[in-house]
Amino acid sequence: MDLIRAVPILTVANLDEAIERHSRLLGLDVIMNHGWVAFLGAADGPHFGLMTADATAPENPVMSLEVADVDAAYASARETGIEIVHPLQNEEWGVRRFFFRDADGTVVNVLSHRS
């Protein structure tokens, strides 16, 4: 699996307040804000996410892993028998993704951007 990017995600109670607090404290730019998830940092550099509740999945991930081939990653995850929390699907915001839960209970989002 070719890992392109790893992005930590913090679950927050109030997205607007969290954006204000983190951007002011650290001087970060808001790269994207969908109203339920936002990413802060540098568009071409390190960034992290803030999320209230995922729009289509039953649980919030603690990290997003962007890979070159999400379909291959999904096939590999299914072959290993790891718990799939959110099935592979295309999302309206331009990604194809799935969530898995690792042996320690951590939920991870694996995605590729669609062209």
Steps between C-alpha positions, in 0.01 A plus 500: 500500500639840402429745782463856372405681819404438864275756671401489869140587585375638832134455595355825636164604645473834317677529165488879469643552848770239440598660169524843663699368796748295300548749216555792739727305735719358226452754220367236262292542186170320449565284194151353477179524704196283424310600813560164673870463421772758442871479426751754629863554406667564166337388175828362369640396838411344833143530620250336734125455523230604743172306486168503684336189350580332171241575230452142377684263735381367837820597684766769482848396392808621686705511182464512122747310287503605136621218276563469128253211457217487754338204323815292547523611865137398554558159341803450724303603810222253416752221437657550842161487670540837671173660612357733236312780679388687187493325160685621193299769327522819298420815697345813353803711603729319254656211689461123495549359849444236765559479875653213694550433871844373598571245773523779761159642406631799304281601204695605188371657177674375183436705187597602151394821330293446187595674178 
